[in-house]
């Protein structure tokens, strides 16, 4: 395996880890308005993600940093071409993060309500915009021979990208509901499992539409005729198993299934993209690949040594933090 291939896999793993971990964060954030009925229930929901949400976002920062260092041409083309989407995404992420911190210091109902809406809207926009970005990425965008992207509104916002964005939102919502079922007790817990069945139906319909549009709008079924349908089938299977385990009140297994649905979806996108990193709709010769977008051998070699040295400590710390804060959050008496 070459170093560019290794770093493509590592970046894919980082994004998969981000969507898996931050997915339930986004879901819980949206559910503070959709599920919780009063201040105490919203506090209970936020307490479930309190020790984790900022650490989960580090996966995105690390993925962006690895992208910048390992594939500078990919980073430059994507971040400049998707500049507007990234700005809105970062503003939503910032508003959400600030609200989670400030909400504990608010003394008036007016500002408490404001921060809760910031959390809910930011938690919706963040996965929606990322879903739009990744689906339009595999659909292809106008890139010329100088690796310059000339995207128009319709390249970012179209039927496929909007459905892709909504699919990520629904996956996050389901992941958040299973996480609430795993981490809470009381009325919120029961309401979450009850709502989960309804959201699962919408998710299943959304996945069918997304699969059909993927077949029509991308070349994933052509370049990966075996992997793409297998991974789509795995997403459907984990969705069905998630419904079954949720109905049996097997919260841990339901959470695992919703997480695997996200893992298989993101993995399908990266596997379908490889060895390309960005697809040009102008000419396939202008595609960015892991070879023409990568840094030099020395840079990738040094990065690999640093990653191998530090990654076990980072993973160990995060696993330990989840173990420490593993207990269920009870409603306020």
C-alpha positions in Angstrom: 0.0 0.0 0.0 1.4 3.4 -1.0 1.4 6.3 1.4 -1.2 8.3 -0.5 -3.5 5.3 -0.4 -2.9 4.9 3.4 -3.7 8.6 4.0 -6.8 8.4 1.9 -8.0 5.5 4.1 -7.0 7.4 7.3 -8.9 10.5 6.2 -12.0 8.4 5.4 -11.7 6.8 8.9 -11.5 10.2 10.5 -14.7 11.4 8.7 -16.4 8.1 9.5 -15.5 8.6 13.2 -16.7 12.2 13.1 -20.1 11.3 11.6 -20.5 8.3 14.0 -19.7 10.4 17.1 -21.0 13.8 16.2 -24.0 12.2 14.6 -25.7 11.5 17.9 -24.6 14.9 19.1 -26.4 16.5 16.2 -29.4 14.3 16.8 -29.6 15.2 20.5 -29.3 18.9 19.6 -32.2 18.7 17.2 -34.3 16.7 19.7 -34.0 19.4 22.4 -36.8 21.1 20.4 -38.5 18.0 18.9 -38.6 15.7 21.9 -38.1 17.7 25.1 -41.2 19.4 26.5 -39.7 21.7 29.2 -36.5 23.2 30.5 -35.6 20.2 32.7 -36.0 17.7 29.9 -33.8 19.9 27.6 -31.2 20.0 30.3 -31.4 16.3 30.7 -30.7 15.8 27.0 -27.8 18.3 26.9 -26.3 16.6 29.9 -26.0 13.3 27.9 -23.6 15.0 25.4 -22.0 17.5 27.8 -18.7 15.7 28.3 -18.4 14.5 24.7 -19.6 17.0 22.1 -16.4 19.2 21.9 -14.1 16.1 21.8 -16.3 14.6 19.0 -15.7 17.7 16.9 -12.0 17.2 17.1 -12.4 14.4 14.6 -13.5 16.9 12.0 -10.6 19.3 12.9 -8.2 16.4 12.6 -9.7 15.3 9.3 -9.3 18.8 7.9 -5.8 19.1 9.1 -4.8 15.7 7.7 -6.5 16.7 4.4 -4.4 19.9 4.3 -1.1 18.2 5.0 -1.6 14.9 3.0 -3.6 16.2 0.0 -3.0 20.0 -0.3 -4.5 20.2 -3.9 -7.7 18.4 -2.7 -7.9 20.7 0.3 -7.3 23.9 -1.8 -9.8 22.9 -4.6 -12.6 21.7 -2.2 -12.3 24.5 0.4 -12.2 27.2 -2.2 -14.9 25.7 -4.4 -17.3 25.0 -1.4 -16.4 28.2 0.3 -20.0 29.4 0.9 -21.2 26.0 2.2 -18.2 25.8 4.5 -18.8 29.3 5.9 -22.5 28.5 6.6 -21.5 25.2 8.1 -18.9 26.7 10.4 -21.3 29.5 11.5 -23.9 26.8 12.4 -21.3 24.8 14.3 -20.0 27.9 16.1 -23.5 29.0 17.1 -24.3 25.5 18.4 -21.1 25.3 20.4 -21.4 28.8 21.9 -25.1 28.0 22.8 -24.2 24.8 24.6 -21.7 26.6 26.7 -23.7 29.8 27.3 -27.0 28.1 28.1 -25.7 27.1 31.6 -25.0 30.8 32.5 -28.3 32.3 31.2 -30.6 33.9 33.7 -33.6 34.9 31.6 -36.1 32.8 29.7 -35.7 35.0 26.7 -32.0 34.1 26.2 -32.5 30.5 27.3 -35.0 30.1 24.5 -32.5 31.8 22.1 -29.7 29.4 22.9 -31.9 26.4 22.6 -33.0 27.5 19.2 -29.3 28.0 18.2 -28.5 24.5 19.4 -31.5 23.0 17.4 -30.9 25.0 14.2 -27.1 24.5 14.3 -27.6 20.8 14.9 -29.8 20.6 11.8 -27.8 22.7 9.5 -24.4 21.1 10.2 -25.3 17.5 9.1 -27.5 18.8 6.3 -24.7 21.0 4.8 -22.1 18.3 5.1 -24.4 15.8 3.5 -25.0 18.2 0.6 -21.2 18.6 0.3 -20.3 15.0 0.2 -23.1 14.0 -2.2 -22.3 16.7 -4.6 -18.6 15.7 -4.3 -19.4 12.2 -5.6 -21.8 13.6 -8.2 -19.0 15.7 -9.7 -18.4 19.4 -10.0 -16.8 21.6 -12.8 -13.0 21.4 -12.3 -10.6 22.5 -15.0 -7.0 21.5 -15.8 -5.6 23.9 -13.2 -7.5 22.1 -10.5 -9.8 25.2 -10.1 -13.4 24.5 -9.3 -16.1 26.6 -11.0 -19.2 25.6 -9.1 -22.6 27.2 -9.6 -25.6 27.1 -7.4 -27.1 24.1 -9.2 -23.8 22.2 -8.6 -24.2 22.5 -4.9 -28.0 22.6 -4.5 -29.9 20.0 -6.6 -32.2 17.1 -6.0 -29.4 14.6 -5.2 -27.5 16.9 -2.8 -30.6 18.0 -1.0 -31.8 14.4 -0.6 -28.2 13.5 0.5 -28.3 16.3 3.1 -31.7 15.2 4.4 -30.5 11.6 4.6 -27.6 12.6 6.8 -30.0 14.6 9.0 -32.3 11.6 9.4 -29.4 9.3 10.1 -28.2 11.7 12.8 -31.8 12.0 14.2 -32.1 8.3 14.5 -28.6 8.0 16.0 -29.6 10.7 18.5 -32.8 8.9 19.5 -31.0 5.6 20.1 -28.4 7.4 22.1 -31.1 9.1 24.2 -32.6 5.7 24.7 -29.3 4.4 25.9 -28.3 7.2 28.1 -31.5 8.4 29.8 -34.4 7.3 32.0 -37.9 8.6 32.6 -40.4 10.2 30.2 -37.7 11.4 27.7 -36.4 7.9 27.4 -39.9 6.4 26.7 -40.8 9.2 24.3 -37.5 8.8 22.4 -38.1 5.1 21.7 -41.7 5.8 20.7 -40.6 8.6 18.2 -37.8 6.3 16.9 -40.2 4.0 15.1 -41.8 6.9 13.2 -38.4 8.5 12.2 -37.2 5.0 11.1 -40.0 4.8 8.6 -39.1 8.2 7.2 -35.4 7.2 7.1 -36.1 4.0 5.3 -38.1 5.9 2.6 -35.3 8.5 2.4 -32.6 5.8 2.0 -34.6 4.2 -0.9 -34.8 7.6 -2.7 -31.1 8.3 -2.0 -30.1 4.9 -3.4 -32.2 5.4 -6.5 -30.7 8.9 -7.1 -27.2 7.5 -6.4 -27.7 5.1 -9.2 -29.0 7.8 -11.6 -26.7 10.7 -10.6 -23.4 9.1 -9.9 -21.0 6.5 -11.3 -20.7 4.6 -8.0 -22.6 1.5 -9.4 -20.3 1.5 -12.4 -16.9 2.0 -10.7 -17.8 -0.2 -7.7 -20.5 -2.6 -9.0 -20.1 -5.0 -6.1 -19.2 -2.7 -3.1 -21.9 -0.1 -3.7 -24.9 -2.4 -3.6 -23.4 -4.5 -0.7 -22.9 -1.3 1.4 -26.3 0.0 0.5 -27.8 -3.4 1.5 -25.8 -3.2 4.8 -27.4 0.2 5.5 -30.9 -1.1 4.9 -30.1 -4.2 7.0 -28.8 -2.2 9.9 -31.8 0.1 9.7 -34.2 -2.9 9.9 -32.2 -4.4 12.8 -32.3 -1.0 14.5 -36.1 -1.0 14.4 -36.2 -4.5 15.8 -33.8 -3.9 18.7 -35.5 -0.6 19.6 -38.8 -2.3 19.8 -37.3 -5.0 22.1 -35.8 -2.2 24.2 -32.3 -3.4 23.4 -30.9 0.2 23.5 -27.3 -0.7 23.2 -27.8 -2.8 20.1 -30.1 -0.2 18.6 -27.5 2.4 19.0 -24.9 0.2 17.5 -27.1 -0.4 14.4 -27.8 3.3 13.9 -24.1 4.0 14.1 -23.3 1.2 11.6 -25.8 2.7 9.2 -23.8 5.9 9.3 -20.5 4.0 9.0 -21.6 2.1 5.9 -23.1 5.2 4.3 -19.9 7.3 4.6 -17.7 4.3 3.7 -19.8 3.8 0.5 -19.1 7.4 -0.5 -15.3 7.1 0.0 -15.0 3.7 -1.6 -16.9 4.9 -4.6 -14.7 8.0 -4.8 -11.4 6.1 -4.7 -8.8 6.6 -6.2 -10.3 9.9 -7.1 -10.8 12.6 -4.5 -12.8 15.1 -6.6 -14.6 14.3 -9.8 -14.6 16.8 -12.7 -17.7 17.1 -14.8 -15.7 19.0 -17.5 -13.3 16.1 -18.4 -12.4 12.9 -16.5 -8.7 13.8 -17.3 -9.1 16.8 -14.8 -10.2 14.6 -11.9 -8.2 15.0 -8.7 -6.8 11.7 -7.6 -4.7 10.5 -4.6 -1.6 10.8 -6.8 -1.9 14.3 -8.3 -3.4 15.8 -5.1 -1.0 14.3 -2.6 2.0 15.8 -0.8 5.5 14.5 -1.3 6.8 11.2 0.0 8.8 12.8 2.8 5.8 14.8 4.2 3.6 11.7 4.1 6.3 9.6 5.8 6.7 12.1 8.6 2.9 12.3 9.1 2.6 8.6 9.2 5.2 8.3 12.0 3.5 11.1 14.0 0.1 9.5 13.6 1.2 6.1 14.6 2.8 7.6 17.8 0.0 9.8 18.9 -3.2 8.2 17.7 -3.3 5.4 20.4 -3.1 8.0 23.2 -5.9 10.1 21.7 -8.1 7.1 21.1 -7.3 5.8 24.6 -8.3 9.1 26.2 -11.6 9.3 24.4 -12.5 5.7 25.2 -11.7 6.4 28.8 -13.9 9.5 28.9 -16.9 7.6 27.5 -16.3 4.9 30.1 -16.2 7.4 33.0 -19.4 9.1 31.9 -21.3 5.9 30.9 -24.1 6.1 33.5 -27.7 7.1 32.5 -28.9 10.6 33.1 -32.0 10.6 35.3 -34.8 13.3 35.1 -34.6 16.1 37.6 -36.8 15.4 40.6 
